[in-house]
Every structure is written in structure tokens, then in C-alpha cells.
Amino acid sequence: MSIAPRKPPLQFALRLKRMLGGKAGWNGLAAQIGFAAILAWIAYEIVANARLNLETQHIASGFGFLNYNAGFDVSQSLIAYTNADTYWRVFFVGLLNTILVSVIGIVFATVIGFIVALCRLSPNWLLSRIGGIYVEIIRNLPLLFQILFWYLAVLAALPAPRQSISVFSAFFLNNRGLIVPRPVSEPGLDPFLAALAIGIVAALGLRHYAKRALFQRGQVIRIGPYVACCLVGLPLVAMLIFGWPVTFELPQLKGFNFAGGARIIPEFVALTVALSTYTAAFIAEIVRAGILSVHKGQMEAGSSLGLSRSTTLRLIVVPQAMRVIVPPLTSQYLNLTKNSSLAVAIGYPDLVSVFAGTAVSQTGQAIEIIAMTMGVYLLLSLTTSAIMSIYGWRINRSLAT
């Protein structure tokens, strides 16, 4: 039985030097240790100074305040909330409102951005110029200005509730928001949702099968009728068996305001529109650059196969361009999420407004609340980056195969 020779201490020291000090050797290692010590000293001084200031002002530190009653109302809440609830509830209300406007803004910004990018690349002179004008105007105006424009110049100028703009006597638009019918769940809702979920899974499976058949065997399989049957037929059968999944409560004007229905507050509309259109201008340039990065021979190859321009873009060019589009697109998604904090300018009850604003002014627990708010935005950013990284990895893997 042979015993592996032990590495001399000198070789181990040299390896340690290369690992920690890099090319600079022991000098680099010493510099890193010194830099780490400076950071530790700065962190210690910040914590000590904060504790001293809190003791001087007789402010108790800790997170016990989260169990106290908040004592104020919130104009929009996705969960049940009253002014008798705790600051924990306020935190979750603000968090859900932030996530809501961020997710909806990302979806709208992506759709608008892709449409504008395709307009800019269109051979149609008018569409190309309209797309260019949109990008140059929107991305060069401050986002805060655009939020205030939609809120003060557009939505605040709408008529009062008695003079609301009515659509089919069911939707009403006025300066207090958009009043829409409120869905009320019925016993047939659960079977309907189950049938819809099964239909979506089946439709995705058909799409995947048709896509593989196209790229591997060159066989075109038309799955439109089958997809329609899955997405429409199955839920329709569930409705016929179990009854309507929902009914709608229509809003009615009573006095100076509407009763019944659901109200979408103008602050949410203004913030969503401004975030979507502003971010879409940057996404449009990212998408345009990604498409232009694909060699023009790909378009010519698609044309030689008899494919239309839209089909060539959808099946050949855009999938290749996504490798270039995804990394900067992720940055725009992160920017949109962080820019949603500008909601405080128009009073939309997001996390910054109700928690890092009103809650701080009432409790004085600025350090704890700001730390929690920073942690939330950091977590949202890391989650978005992780999702987009996985998506980018899947794109690269599919193109490699």
C-alpha cells in the first residue's frame, strides 16, 4: 500500500499566496486584509453611532413596534386591512402593492417595447418614424415628470363621478378612478379553474410537440383547433356541468359616488402607465439592437423558404436575438421595480409610501423600517435576476441543441 507524499510547507504557502494574493502575491494579500479591516471598522462605527443616537433620543430599538396598531387607512389593499391592524399588516399591504404595480408594469413594458422595436425596424416609413419619435421623446423625459403628467394633467382632468364617462353602463371613468364590475365567486369557480389549468398544460404540451416537429423533422403541425378546444372547450364543459364560475356586481351611482363594483384608483393607473411607457422606450432599443445583431442572412434564408417576414422574425430571428436581449432586459426590469418607489410622489400606497413613509413618521423606528425596505427591494431584485438568468440559460441551451 503506497502512501501519497506530503506536500512540503513551502509549496502549500506558495499555493495559498496565489489563491489569496493573486499576481500581487503577499502584498496583495496584505492589501485585502487591510481593506477588510477598514470596512469592519467603518461598520462598527456606524452601529456604535446609531446606538448612541438612539439612546440619546430615548428611542427603543428593535422590531416590537410591528405588533402595534397602525391607526391609519390605506387607499388600496389586496388583503383585508383596517386602521386597527398592526404595522406587520401595513408592511404586507405595501409589499403586495409594490409587487402588483411592478409585475403589471413589466408585462406592459415588455409588450409595448417589442411592438415599438418592430415598428422601428419595419420597412413602412410611417411606422418606423412613429417608433423613433416615441423612443426619443419618452426616454428623454424624466420619469417623475411623466408620472405627474398622467396623474395631474390626464386623470385629474376627468369629470366628477356624476358626469362619469360610461362604457356599456358597466364601466365608469372619472377623476376618482375606474369603476368596474366586481367579480363574485360561485360554487362552479373551482372546477372551472381546474379545467382551465388542465387546458393550459395541454396547450403548452401541444405547442412544445409542434415546435419539436418543426425544428427536428421540418413538419408543420397546425395545432390551432386543438389548442382552442383545450383552452375554451374544457372550461366551457365545466361551466355547463357545475354552473357559472363567477357573477358580477355592477356599480351604481348613489349620491355623489358609486356603490358596488370595484374601483381602480387613479394613482395606480398613473403609476402603471408611466412606468410601462417609460421603460418600454428603453426595452424597444434593447430589442432593436438584439434583432440587428442577428445576421441579415437569417431573414434572407427565411424568405427563400417562403416564410413571411413576421414568421421569420418569430421563429428564426427573435429566438437568436434573445441571447443578446435578455441581459440588458433584466436591468430594465430591475429599474422598473425600483422606480416604482416614485409612487410616493402621487400617494400610491406602495411599500415606500405606507411603510417607509407613514410608519416611520408615526413610530420613529427609521433604522428598522429602512433596513426592512432595503431588504425587500434587494430580495425582489435578486429574485428577478434569478428568474431571468434561468430563462437566459434555457435560451442558450435550446439554441445550442
C-alpha positions as CSV (number, residue, x, y, z in Angstrom):
1,M,0.0,0.0,0.0
2,S,1.6,3.3,-1.1
3,I,1.2,6.5,0.9
4,A,0.9,9.7,-1.1
5,P,3.9,12.0,-0.3
6,R,3.0,15.1,1.8
7,K,3.4,18.4,0.1
8,P,6.2,20.5,1.6
9,P,5.1,23.5,3.6
10,L,6.7,25.8,1.0
11,Q,4.5,24.6,-1.8
12,F,1.4,25.0,0.4
13,A,2.5,28.5,1.2
14,L,3.0,29.4,-2.5
15,R,-0.4,28.0,-3.4
16,L,-2.0,30.0,-0.5
17,K,-0.3,33.1,-1.8
18,R,-1.6,32.6,-5.3
19,M,-5.1,31.9,-4.1
20,L,-5.4,34.9,-1.8
21,G,-3.0,37.4,-3.2
22,G,-3.3,36.8,-6.9
23,K,-0.5,38.1,-9.1
24,A,0.4,40.7,-6.4
25,G,1.5,37.9,-4.0
26,W,1.8,38.7,-0.3
27,N,1.4,42.4,-0.9
28,G,-2.0,41.8,-2.5
29,L,-3.0,39.6,0.4
30,A,-1.9,42.3,2.9
31,A,-3.9,44.9,1.0
32,Q,-7.0,42.7,1.1
33,I,-6.7,42.2,4.8
34,G,-6.2,45.9,5.4
35,F,-9.2,46.8,3.2
36,A,-11.4,44.2,5.1
37,A,-10.2,45.7,8.4
38,I,-11.2,49.2,7.3
39,L,-14.6,48.0,6.2
40,A,-15.1,46.3,9.6
41,W,-14.1,49.4,11.5
42,I,-16.5,51.6,9.4
43,A,-19.3,49.2,10.1
44,Y,-18.5,49.2,13.8
45,E,-18.5,53.0,13.9
46,I,-21.8,53.2,12.1
47,V,-23.5,50.8,14.5
48,A,-22.0,52.4,17.6
49,N,-23.0,55.9,16.4
50,A,-26.6,54.7,15.7
51,R,-26.9,53.1,19.1
52,L,-25.6,56.2,20.8
53,N,-28.1,58.5,18.9
54,L,-31.0,56.2,19.8
55,E,-30.0,56.2,23.5
56,T,-29.7,60.0,23.5
57,Q,-33.1,60.5,21.9
58,H,-34.6,57.8,24.2
59,I,-35.8,55.7,21.2
60,A,-36.2,52.0,21.8
61,S,-34.6,49.8,19.1
62,G,-36.0,46.5,17.9
63,F,-38.9,45.2,15.9
64,G,-41.5,45.1,18.6
65,F,-43.3,48.1,17.1
66,L,-44.5,45.9,14.3
67,N,-47.1,44.4,16.6
68,Y,-48.6,47.9,17.5
69,N,-51.8,49.2,15.9
70,A,-51.1,51.3,12.8
71,G,-54.1,53.6,13.2
72,F,-54.3,54.8,9.6
73,D,-56.1,53.7,6.4
74,V,-54.7,52.7,3.1
75,S,-56.4,53.6,-0.2
76,Q,-55.6,50.2,-1.9
77,S,-55.2,46.9,-0.3
78,L,-55.0,43.4,-1.9
79,I,-55.7,41.8,1.5
80,A,-58.1,42.7,4.2
81,Y,-57.0,45.7,6.1
82,T,-58.4,48.2,8.6
83,N,-56.8,51.0,10.6
84,A,-56.9,48.7,13.7
85,D,-54.4,46.3,12.1
86,T,-50.7,46.2,13.0
87,Y,-47.6,47.5,11.3
88,W,-46.9,44.0,10.1
89,R,-50.2,44.2,8.1
90,V,-49.1,47.6,6.8
91,F,-45.8,46.1,5.6
92,F,-47.6,43.3,3.7
93,V,-50.1,45.7,2.2
94,G,-47.3,47.9,0.9
95,L,-45.3,45.0,-0.3
96,L,-48.2,43.5,-2.3
97,N,-49.0,46.8,-3.8
98,T,-45.4,47.2,-4.9
99,I,-45.3,43.7,-6.4
100,L,-48.6,44.3,-8.2
101,V,-47.5,47.5,-9.9
102,S,-44.1,46.1,-10.7
103,V,-45.4,42.8,-12.3
104,I,-48.1,44.6,-14.3
105,G,-45.6,47.3,-15.4
106,I,-43.1,44.6,-16.5
107,V,-45.7,42.9,-18.6
108,F,-47.0,46.0,-20.3
109,A,-43.5,47.5,-20.8
110,T,-42.3,44.2,-22.5
111,V,-45.2,44.1,-24.8
112,I,-45.0,47.8,-25.7
113,G,-41.2,47.6,-26.1
114,F,-41.3,44.7,-28.5
115,I,-44.1,46.4,-30.6
116,V,-42.2,49.7,-30.8
117,A,-38.9,47.9,-31.7
118,L,-40.6,46.0,-34.5
119,C,-42.2,49.3,-35.7
120,R,-38.7,50.9,-35.8
121,L,-37.4,48.0,-37.9
122,S,-40.4,48.0,-40.2
123,P,-39.9,48.8,-43.8
124,N,-43.0,51.0,-43.5
125,W,-41.7,54.6,-43.4
126,L,-44.6,55.9,-41.2
127,L,-44.4,53.1,-38.6
128,S,-40.6,53.4,-38.4
129,R,-40.8,57.2,-37.8
130,I,-43.6,56.8,-35.2
131,G,-41.5,54.3,-33.3
132,G,-38.4,56.5,-33.4
133,I,-40.4,59.6,-32.2
134,Y,-41.8,57.6,-29.3
135,V,-38.4,56.4,-28.2
136,E,-36.7,59.8,-28.5
137,I,-39.5,61.7,-26.6
138,I,-40.3,59.2,-23.8
139,R,-36.8,58.1,-22.8
140,N,-35.6,61.7,-22.7
141,L,-38.2,63.0,-20.3
142,P,-37.8,62.4,-16.5
143,L,-39.9,59.6,-15.1
144,L,-41.2,61.7,-12.3
145,F,-42.5,64.3,-14.8
146,Q,-44.3,61.6,-16.7
147,I,-45.9,60.2,-13.5
148,L,-47.1,63.7,-12.6
149,F,-48.3,64.3,-16.1
150,W,-50.5,61.2,-16.2
151,Y,-51.8,61.9,-12.7
152,L,-52.4,65.6,-12.8
153,A,-52.8,66.5,-16.4
154,V,-54.8,63.4,-17.6
155,L,-56.6,61.6,-14.8
156,A,-57.2,64.6,-12.6
157,A,-58.9,66.4,-15.5
158,L,-61.5,63.7,-15.9
159,P,-65.1,64.6,-14.9
160,A,-66.6,64.1,-11.5
161,P,-68.5,60.9,-10.6
162,R,-71.9,62.3,-11.6
163,Q,-70.5,63.1,-15.1
164,S,-68.5,59.9,-15.4
165,I,-67.6,58.5,-18.8
166,S,-69.7,55.4,-19.1
167,V,-68.9,52.3,-21.2
168,F,-71.9,49.9,-21.7
169,S,-73.3,51.2,-18.4
170,A,-70.9,48.9,-16.6
171,F,-67.5,50.7,-16.7
172,F,-67.3,54.3,-15.4
173,L,-64.2,56.5,-15.7
174,N,-63.9,59.7,-13.6
175,N,-61.4,61.6,-11.5
176,R,-61.7,59.1,-8.7
177,G,-60.6,56.2,-10.8
178,L,-62.0,53.5,-13.0
179,I,-65.1,51.7,-11.5
180,V,-65.6,48.2,-12.9
181,P,-67.9,45.3,-12.2
182,R,-66.7,43.3,-9.2
183,P,-66.5,39.5,-9.7
184,V,-68.2,37.4,-7.1
185,S,-67.2,33.8,-6.8
186,E,-69.7,31.0,-7.2
187,P,-69.6,27.2,-6.4
188,G,-68.5,26.5,-10.0
189,L,-65.3,28.5,-9.7
190,D,-63.0,25.7,-8.5
191,P,-64.0,23.2,-11.3
192,F,-63.7,26.0,-13.8
193,L,-60.1,26.9,-12.7
194,A,-59.1,23.2,-12.6
195,A,-60.4,22.7,-16.2
196,L,-58.6,25.9,-17.3
197,A,-55.3,24.7,-15.7
198,I,-55.6,21.4,-17.4
199,G,-56.3,23.2,-20.7
200,I,-53.3,25.4,-20.4
201,V,-51.0,22.5,-19.6
202,A,-52.4,20.5,-22.6
203,A,-52.0,23.6,-24.9
204,L,-48.4,24.1,-23.8
205,G,-47.7,20.4,-24.4
206,L,-49.2,20.6,-27.9
207,R,-47.1,23.7,-28.6
208,H,-43.9,22.0,-27.5
209,Y,-44.7,19.0,-29.6
210,A,-45.4,21.1,-32.7
211,K,-42.2,23.1,-32.2
212,R,-40.1,20.0,-31.9
213,A,-41.7,18.5,-35.0
214,L,-40.9,21.7,-37.0
215,F,-37.3,22.0,-36.0
216,Q,-36.4,18.3,-36.0
217,R,-38.4,17.0,-38.9
218,G,-39.4,20.1,-40.7
219,Q,-43.1,19.0,-40.3
220,V,-45.7,21.8,-39.8
221,I,-48.4,20.7,-37.5
222,R,-51.4,23.0,-37.1
223,I,-52.5,22.9,-33.5
224,G,-54.8,25.9,-33.5
225,P,-58.1,23.9,-33.3
226,Y,-56.7,21.6,-30.6
227,V,-55.4,24.5,-28.5
228,A,-58.8,26.2,-28.8
229,C,-60.5,23.1,-27.7
230,C,-58.3,22.8,-24.7
231,L,-58.5,26.4,-23.7
232,V,-62.1,27.0,-24.5
233,G,-63.8,23.6,-24.6
234,L,-62.7,22.2,-21.3
235,P,-63.7,25.3,-19.2
236,L,-67.0,25.5,-21.2
237,V,-67.8,21.9,-20.3
238,A,-67.0,22.7,-16.6
239,M,-69.4,25.7,-16.8
240,L,-72.2,23.5,-18.3
241,I,-71.8,20.9,-15.6
242,F,-71.1,23.0,-12.5
243,G,-72.7,26.4,-13.4
244,W,-71.2,29.8,-13.8
245,P,-67.9,30.3,-12.0
246,V,-68.5,34.0,-11.2
247,T,-71.1,36.6,-11.3
248,F,-70.5,40.3,-11.5
249,E,-71.7,43.0,-9.2
250,L,-72.4,46.1,-11.2
251,P,-71.5,49.6,-9.9
252,Q,-74.4,52.0,-9.3
253,L,-74.3,55.8,-8.8
254,K,-75.7,56.7,-5.5
255,G,-75.5,60.3,-4.4
256,F,-72.1,61.7,-5.2
257,N,-70.3,58.4,-5.6
258,F,-70.6,54.9,-6.9
259,A,-71.7,51.9,-4.7
260,G,-70.8,48.4,-5.6
261,G,-68.3,47.2,-8.1
262,A,-64.6,47.6,-7.7
263,R,-62.5,50.8,-8.0
264,I,-59.1,51.1,-9.6
265,I,-57.6,54.1,-8.0
266,P,-56.1,56.8,-10.3
267,E,-52.7,56.7,-8.6
268,F,-52.3,53.1,-9.6
269,V,-53.3,53.8,-13.2
270,A,-51.0,56.8,-13.5
271,L,-48.0,54.9,-12.0
272,T,-48.6,51.8,-14.1
273,V,-48.9,53.8,-17.4
274,A,-45.9,56.0,-16.7
275,L,-43.6,53.1,-15.6
276,S,-44.7,50.9,-18.6
277,T,-44.3,53.5,-21.3
278,Y,-41.1,54.9,-19.9
279,T,-39.4,51.5,-19.5
280,A,-40.8,50.4,-22.9
281,A,-38.8,53.1,-24.7
282,F,-35.5,51.5,-23.3
283,I,-36.7,48.0,-24.0
284,A,-37.5,48.9,-27.6
285,E,-33.9,49.9,-28.2
286,I,-32.6,46.8,-26.5
287,V,-34.9,44.6,-28.7
288,R,-34.0,46.5,-31.8
289,A,-30.2,46.1,-31.1
290,G,-30.8,42.4,-30.4
291,I,-32.6,41.8,-33.7
292,L,-30.0,43.8,-35.6
293,S,-27.2,41.6,-34.0
294,V,-28.6,38.6,-35.9
295,H,-27.0,38.3,-39.4
296,K,-29.3,39.6,-42.2
297,G,-28.8,36.3,-43.9
298,Q,-31.2,34.7,-41.5
299,M,-34.0,36.9,-42.8
300,E,-33.0,36.1,-46.4
301,A,-32.9,32.4,-45.6
302,G,-36.5,32.6,-44.2
303,S,-37.7,34.4,-47.3
304,S,-36.1,31.8,-49.5
305,L,-38.1,29.1,-47.7
306,G,-41.3,31.0,-48.4
307,L,-41.8,32.3,-44.8
308,S,-43.4,35.7,-44.3
309,R,-41.5,38.5,-42.6
310,S,-43.4,38.1,-39.3
311,T,-43.0,34.3,-39.3
312,T,-39.3,34.6,-39.9
313,L,-38.9,37.1,-37.1
314,R,-40.9,34.9,-34.7
315,L,-39.4,31.6,-35.5
316,I,-35.8,32.4,-36.6
317,V,-34.6,35.9,-35.8
318,V,-36.1,36.7,-32.4
319,P,-35.1,33.4,-30.7
320,Q,-31.5,34.0,-31.7
321,A,-31.7,37.7,-30.7
322,M,-32.9,36.8,-27.2
323,R,-29.4,35.8,-26.1
324,V,-28.4,39.4,-26.6
325,I,-31.7,40.9,-25.4
326,V,-32.1,39.1,-22.0
327,P,-29.1,40.5,-20.0
328,P,-30.0,44.3,-20.6
329,L,-33.7,43.4,-20.4
330,T,-33.1,42.2,-16.9
331,S,-31.6,45.5,-15.9
332,Q,-34.7,47.3,-17.2
333,Y,-37.0,45.0,-15.1
334,L,-34.9,45.8,-12.1
335,N,-35.1,49.5,-12.8
336,L,-38.8,49.4,-13.2
337,T,-39.2,47.7,-9.8
338,K,-37.0,50.2,-8.1
339,N,-38.6,53.2,-9.9
340,S,-42.0,52.1,-8.5
341,S,-40.8,53.8,-5.3
342,L,-41.6,57.1,-7.0
343,A,-45.2,56.3,-6.2
344,V,-44.8,58.3,-3.1
345,A,-45.0,61.5,-5.3
346,I,-48.7,60.8,-6.1
347,G,-49.7,59.0,-3.0
348,Y,-49.9,55.4,-4.3
349,P,-49.7,53.2,-1.2
350,D,-46.6,51.2,-2.1
351,L,-44.0,49.9,0.4
352,V,-42.1,53.2,0.5
353,S,-45.2,55.3,0.9
354,V,-47.0,53.5,3.6
355,F,-44.2,51.7,5.4
356,A,-41.0,53.7,4.9
357,G,-43.1,56.9,4.9
358,T,-46.2,57.0,7.2
359,A,-45.0,54.2,9.5
360,V,-41.6,55.9,10.0
361,S,-43.2,59.2,10.9
362,Q,-45.5,57.6,13.4
363,T,-43.1,55.2,15.1
364,G,-39.7,56.8,14.7
365,Q,-38.1,53.4,14.1
366,A,-36.3,54.6,11.0
367,I,-33.4,52.2,11.1
368,E,-35.5,49.1,11.4
369,I,-38.1,50.2,8.8
370,I,-35.5,51.4,6.3
371,A,-33.5,48.2,6.7
372,M,-36.6,46.1,6.1
373,T,-37.5,48.2,3.0
374,M,-33.9,47.8,1.6
375,G,-34.1,44.1,2.2
376,V,-37.4,43.8,0.3
377,Y,-36.1,45.6,-2.7
378,L,-32.9,43.6,-2.6
379,L,-34.9,40.4,-2.5
380,L,-37.1,41.5,-5.3
381,S,-34.1,42.4,-7.5
382,L,-32.3,39.1,-6.7
383,T,-35.5,37.1,-7.5
384,T,-36.0,38.9,-10.8
385,S,-32.3,38.4,-11.7
386,A,-32.5,34.7,-10.8
387,I,-35.6,34.1,-13.0
388,M,-34.1,35.9,-15.9
389,S,-30.8,34.0,-15.5
390,I,-32.7,30.7,-15.7
391,Y,-34.6,32.0,-18.7
392,G,-31.4,33.0,-20.4
393,W,-29.8,29.7,-19.6
394,R,-32.8,27.9,-21.2
395,I,-32.5,30.0,-24.3
396,N,-28.7,29.3,-24.7
397,R,-29.3,25.6,-24.2
398,S,-32.1,25.5,-26.8
399,L,-30.0,27.3,-29.3
400,A,-27.0,25.1,-28.6
401,T,-29.1,22.0,-29.3
